[in-house]
Amino acid sequence: MSSITSPRLFLRRLLDAAIASAQPALCVPPHLPPAPRGRTLVVGAGKASAAMARALEEHWPGPLAGLVVTRYGYQVPCTRIEIVQAAHPVPDEAGLAAALRMLAMVQGLTADDLVICLISGGGSALLPAPLPGLTLAHKQAVNRALLQSGATIGEMNCVRRHLSAIKGGRLAAACHPAQVVTLLISDVPGDRPVDIASGPTVGDPTTCADALAILERYRIELPPTLEAAVLDTLRSGRGESVKPGDPRLAGADLRMVATPQMALEAAAQLVRRAGIDAHILGDAIEGEAREVGKVLAAIATQVHSRGQPFSRPCVLLSGGETTVTVTGNGRGGRNVELLLALGIALDGAPDIYALAADTDGVDGQEEIAGALLTPDTLQRAWALGMPPRFSLARNDAHRFFESLGDSVVTGPTLTNVNDFRAILVL
């Protein structure tokens, strides 16, 4: 039998281990390229980009300059690389100004120069450089609508790439003929480089027609004063991105330094050291958060009641990025919505505990990473006059878990390897 005395603390330690495994100070230095004959310039964006910049500074032997953009509150002190803070998930003027400066900074480089691009999750919103004919207001409206639509991260980033002057390979193209080495911390299912921050240094196989189809599929509606320009950019083909095989991308070097799978494996090691079996169900699970919660509940119940497909005690680990189609007036949050649906499906089953959280410390638009579920969660909610199904219907899981004192708050983690879920079956 296991030696776990506090399931809550144990699950939180698993989350901490996953986050620690993806810290830039640990994962960036082994992937740094050799110094070039010419200049070294550092650019990048994402929730981990400032911490990545500091790790690079501490291990770089020669001259260095550059600019990276991170989310408000995620800055760390650097001496040679400028750190700019901007808004996420809806972009702001600070991000726009930084993106335009970044594009100007990489002009006029030579083949002897090196650009190190530090990319992590959140970079799409943090680099909102609109194409000619579009403004920041267009980017903000599209982002807000997509976030509420239930579109997958891949679908959202497809649209973003075709409205951007910097994403979809355009940043790397602007650096030509310099050597470009991109260090990536993945926050997307399948670790697709084109979807991490919408791939500013990666050739994009998708098209304007694909982006249009996504807007139509999710019935994305924009304010009338903004919609015409967005649709015209896509229908005219002016938004076409840089494609794989473009000579300006020749020699571009992509290095994946941290991924959701690595984080899950770090947590699994901690589980096994506690004398319990760990099973990774998948690092790229997508779908509507509440439906994924039901499926995970069914697996946990089968383990608990029948010892299939695994014997208990065990921990079921998973990652990926689910979606929430917001129809109520709650605050959203895919991890807490998944966890609430999981709890409703388990219906107070004994000996099953769970944690779901975003490794960047922000679930949806909240400064809350996620939440914890215990066998008595529903009972305590009813005692407070909070019908769980009512909270789920309103997309109000954040308020639900906050009221119970079961929110998980990490603060800025300085990294982002997507969602982390652990279900402990005793």
Beta strands, then each sheet from edge to edge (+ up, - down):
strand 1: 40-45
strand 2: 65-71
strand 3: 81-86
strand 4: 114-120
strand 5: 179-185
strand 6: 253-258
strand 7: 277-285
strand 8: 314-320
strand 9: 352-358
strand 10: 370-373
strand 11: 407-408
strand 12: 419-425
sheet 1: 3+ 2+ 1+ 4+ 5+ 6+
sheet 2: 7+ 8+ 12- 9+ 10- 11+
end
